[in-house]
C-alpha cells in the first residue's frame, strides 16, 4: 500500500513539475489556415460554416495535452458547440492516424480532485516529518530562537500607505470604466476554463480549453478536428518548443 501511494504521489508531482511545450503550426495544413499570435503565443485560425475557429496546442510531460479553442460566431444564426465531438489524432511516421482520448470537463475535474488528494496527503506526511524534526531540534538546543520577521507597526503601515493607494486605484478604475469605449462582442469563458456544450449566438465568442490524454510515443505531429455545424475545421501541429 505504501509503495502504491509513493508511486501515485511521485507521478502526480512529476506531472505538475514537467515543463510545458507548445506546438507550432505544421508547414502543410489540410485546410486554409492563418497563423495568429496572442501575446506571442502561436495559434491556427480557420473559418467554416459562419464560424471563426482559433486553436493552439500544448503538452506537459508525455500525456497531459491541452487544446485551447476560441470559436467566434460570425454568421446570422446560432449553433451548438459540442466539445465531446472534438477529435485529435497522433500522426505517426507513415501518416497513420492514432486517435487520442478527449476528456470531458467532468473527467478532468475528477482527475484533478484525485491528484489534489494525493498531493495533500504527501504534504501532510512531509509536514509531520518536519514538525517532528523541529521538535527534536528544539530539544537539542533549547536556547535557539525561532527565525522570522516581525513588524509590530504593520497595521499602522498598512493604514497609512496601502489603504489610500487602494482608494486612488479604485477611483482611477471607475474613471476608466466610465470613459471606456464600446465593449467588444460578447466573450463567454467558463469559470474553470473547461469547455462544455454551449450554444454560440451571432457575434458571440466562446473561449476555453479541452484536455486530452496523449500517447507518450506519438507526440511529434497532431491533427485536430473541431466540429462546426456539419463540418470539421482541421489543424495540424508539430515542432514542440519549450514554453517554461
C-alpha positions, 0 to 999 in steps of 0.5 A: 500500500505504501509503495502504491501511494509513493508511486501515485504521489511521485507521478502526480508531482512529476506531472505538475513539475514537467515543463510545458511545450507548445506546438507550432503550426505544421508547414502543410495544413489540410485546410486554409489556415492563418497563423495568429499570435496572442501575446506571442503565443502561436495559434491556427485560425480557420473559418467554416460554416459562419464560424471563426475557429482559433486553436493552439496546442500544448503538452506537459510531460508525455500525456497531459495535452491541452487544446485551447479553442476560441470559436467566434460566431460570425454568421446570422444564426446560432449553433451548438458547440459540442466539445465531446465531438472534438477529435485529435489524432497522433500522426505517426511516421507513415501518416497513420492516424492514432486517435487520442482520448478527449476528456470531458470537463467532468473527467478532468475535474475528477482527475484533478480532485484525485491528484489534489488528494494525493498531493495533500496527503504527501504534504501532510506526511512531509509536514509531520516529518518536519514538525517532528524534526523541529521538535527534536531540534528544539530539544537539542538546543533549547536556547535557539530562537525561532527565525522570522520577521516581525513588524509590530507597526504593520497595521499602522503601515498598512493604514497609512500607505496601502489603504489610500493607494487602494482608494486612488486605484479604485477611483482611477478604475471607475474613471476608466470604466466610465470613459471606456469605449464600446465593449467588444462582442460578447466573450463567454469563458467558463469559470474553470476554463473547461469547455462544455456544450454551449450554444454560440449566438451571432457575434458571440465568442466562446473561449476555453480549453479541452484536455486530452490524454496523449500517447507518450510515443506519438507526440511529434505531429497532431491533427485536430478536428473541431466540429462546426455545424456539419463540418470539421475545421482541421489543424495540424501541429508539430515542432514542440518548443519549450514554453517554461 
